[in-house]
Amino acid sequence: MNLEHFLSKEWSKDYTCNEFACDVWQAITGEDLRQRLDDFLNGTGQFERLDEPISPCIVYYKWNEKASTHVGVFFNGRVWHLGLRGAQNADPQVVKIGFRTVEYYK
């Protein structure tokens, strides 16, 4: 599966890591994740928490409890995510720099 076209995506107030993760997830699985992700981030929905990442799964990064959650998609040993500097397909250890917690969900 070729996801390289996602690397041209850029962050904006209308297209954040949430929308990016949903687009990548849909390309991989065919599932529209938007409502489920929104519900989860607003405390009304749920995902199954994983002890270790599986491919594919959702990855949540947090600096602290007051900071907003950063979200990406773990796929084939890499994390697809969108930050202020644009989209990346990065090693999970690199992405977690700057965050205190990393959690995996499916």
Biotite code that builds the C-alpha atoms (Angstrom):
import biotite.structure as struc

atoms = struc.array([
    struc.Atom([0.000, 0.000, 0.000], chain_id="A", res_id=1, res_name="MET", atom_name="CA", element="C"),
    struc.Atom([1.406, 3.349, -1.000], chain_id="A", res_id=2, res_name="ASN", atom_name="CA", element="C"),
    struc.Atom([0.627, 6.198, 1.395], chain_id="A", res_id=3, res_name="LEU", atom_name="CA", element="C"),
    struc.Atom([3.336, 8.557, 0.171], chain_id="A", res_id=4, res_name="GLU", atom_name="CA", element="C"),
    struc.Atom([0.811, 11.088, -1.161], chain_id="A", res_id=5, res_name="HIS", atom_name="CA", element="C"),
    struc.Atom([-0.084, 11.881, 2.470], chain_id="A", res_id=6, res_name="PHE", atom_name="CA", element="C"),
    struc.Atom([3.404, 13.312, 3.002], chain_id="A", res_id=7, res_name="LEU", atom_name="CA", element="C"),
    struc.Atom([2.403, 16.406, 1.015], chain_id="A", res_id=8, res_name="SER", atom_name="CA", element="C"),
    struc.Atom([-0.306, 17.324, 3.566], chain_id="A", res_id=9, res_name="LYS", atom_name="CA", element="C"),
    struc.Atom([0.184, 20.443, 5.667], chain_id="A", res_id=10, res_name="GLU", atom_name="CA", element="C"),
    struc.Atom([-1.243, 21.458, 9.033], chain_id="A", res_id=11, res_name="TRP", atom_name="CA", element="C"),
    struc.Atom([-3.824, 24.254, 9.143], chain_id="A", res_id=12, res_name="SER", atom_name="CA", element="C"),
    struc.Atom([-6.551, 25.290, 11.565], chain_id="A", res_id=13, res_name="LYS", atom_name="CA", element="C"),
    struc.Atom([-8.981, 23.305, 9.399], chain_id="A", res_id=14, res_name="ASP", atom_name="CA", element="C"),
    struc.Atom([-6.735, 20.268, 8.809], chain_id="A", res_id=15, res_name="TYR", atom_name="CA", element="C"),
    struc.Atom([-4.973, 19.031, 11.927], chain_id="A", res_id=16, res_name="THR", atom_name="CA", element="C"),
    struc.Atom([-3.474, 15.764, 13.109], chain_id="A", res_id=17, res_name="CYS", atom_name="CA", element="C"),
    struc.Atom([-7.024, 14.502, 13.785], chain_id="A", res_id=18, res_name="ASN", atom_name="CA", element="C"),
    struc.Atom([-8.195, 14.864, 10.194], chain_id="A", res_id=19, res_name="GLU", atom_name="CA", element="C"),
    struc.Atom([-4.885, 13.554, 8.894], chain_id="A", res_id=20, res_name="PHE", atom_name="CA", element="C"),
    struc.Atom([-5.076, 10.440, 11.085], chain_id="A", res_id=21, res_name="ALA", atom_name="CA", element="C"),
    struc.Atom([-8.637, 9.814, 9.928], chain_id="A", res_id=22, res_name="CYS", atom_name="CA", element="C"),
    struc.Atom([-7.610, 10.103, 6.267], chain_id="A", res_id=23, res_name="ASP", atom_name="CA", element="C"),
    struc.Atom([-4.650, 7.739, 6.707], chain_id="A", res_id=24, res_name="VAL", atom_name="CA", element="C"),
    struc.Atom([-6.769, 5.283, 8.708], chain_id="A", res_id=25, res_name="TRP", atom_name="CA", element="C"),
    struc.Atom([-9.435, 5.250, 5.992], chain_id="A", res_id=26, res_name="GLN", atom_name="CA", element="C"),
    struc.Atom([-6.828, 4.652, 3.287], chain_id="A", res_id=27, res_name="ALA", atom_name="CA", element="C"),
    struc.Atom([-5.456, 1.671, 5.237], chain_id="A", res_id=28, res_name="ILE", atom_name="CA", element="C"),
    struc.Atom([-8.652, 0.104, 6.595], chain_id="A", res_id=29, res_name="THR", atom_name="CA", element="C"),
    struc.Atom([-11.543, 1.567, 4.595], chain_id="A", res_id=30, res_name="GLY", atom_name="CA", element="C"),
    struc.Atom([-13.145, 2.657, 7.899], chain_id="A", res_id=31, res_name="GLU", atom_name="CA", element="C"),
    struc.Atom([-14.290, 6.252, 8.429], chain_id="A", res_id=32, res_name="ASP", atom_name="CA", element="C"),
    struc.Atom([-12.869, 7.035, 11.859], chain_id="A", res_id=33, res_name="LEU", atom_name="CA", element="C"),
    struc.Atom([-13.997, 10.672, 12.165], chain_id="A", res_id=34, res_name="ARG", atom_name="CA", element="C"),
    struc.Atom([-17.021, 10.327, 14.455], chain_id="A", res_id=35, res_name="GLN", atom_name="CA", element="C"),
    struc.Atom([-15.430, 7.603, 16.566], chain_id="A", res_id=36, res_name="ARG", atom_name="CA", element="C"),
    struc.Atom([-12.272, 9.681, 17.068], chain_id="A", res_id=37, res_name="LEU", atom_name="CA", element="C"),
    struc.Atom([-14.243, 12.841, 17.871], chain_id="A", res_id=38, res_name="ASP", atom_name="CA", element="C"),
    struc.Atom([-16.334, 10.952, 20.414], chain_id="A", res_id=39, res_name="ASP", atom_name="CA", element="C"),
    struc.Atom([-13.230, 9.482, 22.042], chain_id="A", res_id=40, res_name="PHE", atom_name="CA", element="C"),
    struc.Atom([-11.418, 12.811, 22.267], chain_id="A", res_id=41, res_name="LEU", atom_name="CA", element="C"),
    struc.Atom([-14.540, 14.390, 23.784], chain_id="A", res_id=42, res_name="ASN", atom_name="CA", element="C"),
    struc.Atom([-14.820, 11.640, 26.403], chain_id="A", res_id=43, res_name="GLY", atom_name="CA", element="C"),
    struc.Atom([-17.954, 9.970, 25.042], chain_id="A", res_id=44, res_name="THR", atom_name="CA", element="C"),
    struc.Atom([-16.479, 7.144, 22.962], chain_id="A", res_id=45, res_name="GLY", atom_name="CA", element="C"),
    struc.Atom([-13.906, 4.481, 23.453], chain_id="A", res_id=46, res_name="GLN", atom_name="CA", element="C"),
    struc.Atom([-11.154, 2.489, 21.835], chain_id="A", res_id=47, res_name="PHE", atom_name="CA", element="C"),
    struc.Atom([-9.469, -0.641, 23.144], chain_id="A", res_id=48, res_name="GLU", atom_name="CA", element="C"),
    struc.Atom([-6.131, 0.260, 24.717], chain_id="A", res_id=49, res_name="ARG", atom_name="CA", element="C"),
    struc.Atom([-3.165, -1.843, 23.616], chain_id="A", res_id=50, res_name="LEU", atom_name="CA", element="C"),
    struc.Atom([-0.030, -2.652, 25.610], chain_id="A", res_id=51, res_name="ASP", atom_name="CA", element="C"),
    struc.Atom([2.030, -2.685, 22.413], chain_id="A", res_id=52, res_name="GLU", atom_name="CA", element="C"),
    struc.Atom([1.312, -1.258, 18.970], chain_id="A", res_id=53, res_name="PRO", atom_name="CA", element="C"),
    struc.Atom([-0.205, -3.436, 16.276], chain_id="A", res_id=54, res_name="ILE", atom_name="CA", element="C"),
    struc.Atom([-0.435, -2.501, 12.638], chain_id="A", res_id=55, res_name="SER", atom_name="CA", element="C"),
    struc.Atom([-2.583, -0.509, 12.138], chain_id="A", res_id=56, res_name="PRO", atom_name="CA", element="C"),
    struc.Atom([-3.552, 1.242, 15.360], chain_id="A", res_id=57, res_name="CYS", atom_name="CA", element="C"),
    struc.Atom([-4.169, 4.748, 16.642], chain_id="A", res_id=58, res_name="ILE", atom_name="CA", element="C"),
    struc.Atom([-1.402, 6.468, 18.611], chain_id="A", res_id=59, res_name="VAL", atom_name="CA", element="C"),
    struc.Atom([-2.078, 9.224, 21.145], chain_id="A", res_id=60, res_name="TYR", atom_name="CA", element="C"),
    struc.Atom([0.690, 11.490, 22.407], chain_id="A", res_id=61, res_name="TYR", atom_name="CA", element="C"),
    struc.Atom([0.358, 13.883, 25.341], chain_id="A", res_id=62, res_name="LYS", atom_name="CA", element="C"),
    struc.Atom([2.722, 16.297, 26.991], chain_id="A", res_id=63, res_name="TRP", atom_name="CA", element="C"),
    struc.Atom([0.535, 16.663, 30.103], chain_id="A", res_id=64, res_name="ASN", atom_name="CA", element="C"),
    struc.Atom([-3.102, 16.480, 31.137], chain_id="A", res_id=65, res_name="GLU", atom_name="CA", element="C"),
    struc.Atom([-3.778, 20.100, 30.173], chain_id="A", res_id=66, res_name="LYS", atom_name="CA", element="C"),
    struc.Atom([-2.263, 19.872, 26.693], chain_id="A", res_id=67, res_name="ALA", atom_name="CA", element="C"),
    struc.Atom([-4.267, 18.726, 23.710], chain_id="A", res_id=68, res_name="SER", atom_name="CA", element="C"),
    struc.Atom([-3.757, 15.175, 22.459], chain_id="A", res_id=69, res_name="THR", atom_name="CA", element="C"),
    struc.Atom([-1.654, 14.595, 19.355], chain_id="A", res_id=70, res_name="HIS", atom_name="CA", element="C"),
    struc.Atom([-2.842, 11.675, 17.241], chain_id="A", res_id=71, res_name="VAL", atom_name="CA", element="C"),
    struc.Atom([-1.241, 9.538, 14.568], chain_id="A", res_id=72, res_name="GLY", atom_name="CA", element="C"),
    struc.Atom([-1.527, 6.121, 12.959], chain_id="A", res_id=73, res_name="VAL", atom_name="CA", element="C"),
    struc.Atom([0.958, 3.324, 13.606], chain_id="A", res_id=74, res_name="PHE", atom_name="CA", element="C"),
    struc.Atom([1.353, 1.264, 10.426], chain_id="A", res_id=75, res_name="PHE", atom_name="CA", element="C"),
    struc.Atom([4.085, -1.163, 9.410], chain_id="A", res_id=76, res_name="ASN", atom_name="CA", element="C"),
    struc.Atom([6.403, -0.078, 12.220], chain_id="A", res_id=77, res_name="GLY", atom_name="CA", element="C"),
    struc.Atom([6.109, 3.654, 11.494], chain_id="A", res_id=78, res_name="ARG", atom_name="CA", element="C"),
    struc.Atom([3.898, 6.494, 12.722], chain_id="A", res_id=79, res_name="VAL", atom_name="CA", element="C"),
    struc.Atom([2.029, 8.597, 10.212], chain_id="A", res_id=80, res_name="TRP", atom_name="CA", element="C"),
    struc.Atom([1.234, 11.957, 11.785], chain_id="A", res_id=81, res_name="HIS", atom_name="CA", element="C"),
    struc.Atom([0.795, 15.621, 10.973], chain_id="A", res_id=82, res_name="LEU", atom_name="CA", element="C"),
    struc.Atom([2.537, 18.365, 12.911], chain_id="A", res_id=83, res_name="GLY", atom_name="CA", element="C"),
    struc.Atom([3.143, 22.042, 12.407], chain_id="A", res_id=84, res_name="LEU", atom_name="CA", element="C"),
    struc.Atom([6.033, 21.209, 10.058], chain_id="A", res_id=85, res_name="ARG", atom_name="CA", element="C"),
    struc.Atom([3.866, 18.981, 7.890], chain_id="A", res_id=86, res_name="GLY", atom_name="CA", element="C"),
    struc.Atom([3.209, 15.278, 7.507], chain_id="A", res_id=87, res_name="ALA", atom_name="CA", element="C"),
    struc.Atom([5.708, 12.654, 8.550], chain_id="A", res_id=88, res_name="GLN", atom_name="CA", element="C"),
    struc.Atom([6.177, 8.922, 8.365], chain_id="A", res_id=89, res_name="ASN", atom_name="CA", element="C"),
    struc.Atom([8.557, 8.476, 11.292], chain_id="A", res_id=90, res_name="ALA", atom_name="CA", element="C"),
    struc.Atom([10.018, 5.981, 13.702], chain_id="A", res_id=91, res_name="ASP", atom_name="CA", element="C"),
    struc.Atom([7.824, 5.828, 16.843], chain_id="A", res_id=92, res_name="PRO", atom_name="CA", element="C"),
    struc.Atom([10.822, 6.618, 19.073], chain_id="A", res_id=93, res_name="GLN", atom_name="CA", element="C"),
    struc.Atom([11.451, 9.840, 17.153], chain_id="A", res_id=94, res_name="VAL", atom_name="CA", element="C"),
    struc.Atom([7.816, 10.958, 17.282], chain_id="A", res_id=95, res_name="VAL", atom_name="CA", element="C"),
    struc.Atom([7.575, 10.474, 21.042], chain_id="A", res_id=96, res_name="LYS", atom_name="CA", element="C"),
    struc.Atom([10.366, 12.988, 21.705], chain_id="A", res_id=97, res_name="ILE", atom_name="CA", element="C"),
    struc.Atom([8.721, 15.918, 23.424], chain_id="A", res_id=98, res_name="GLY", atom_name="CA", element="C"),
    struc.Atom([5.772, 13.933, 24.797], chain_id="A", res_id=99, res_name="PHE", atom_name="CA", element="C"),
    struc.Atom([5.426, 12.358, 28.235], chain_id="A", res_id=100, res_name="ARG", atom_name="CA", element="C"),
    struc.Atom([2.875, 9.695, 27.379], chain_id="A", res_id=101, res_name="THR", atom_name="CA", element="C"),
    struc.Atom([2.303, 7.502, 24.339], chain_id="A", res_id=102, res_name="VAL", atom_name="CA", element="C"),
    struc.Atom([-0.741, 5.243, 24.147], chain_id="A", res_id=103, res_name="GLU", atom_name="CA", element="C"),
    struc.Atom([-1.846, 2.797, 21.454], chain_id="A", res_id=104, res_name="TYR", atom_name="CA", element="C"),
    struc.Atom([-5.492, 1.998, 20.665], chain_id="A", res_id=105, res_name="TYR", atom_name="CA", element="C"),
    struc.Atom([-7.571, 0.019, 18.205], chain_id="A", res_id=106, res_name="LYS", atom_name="CA", element="C"),
])
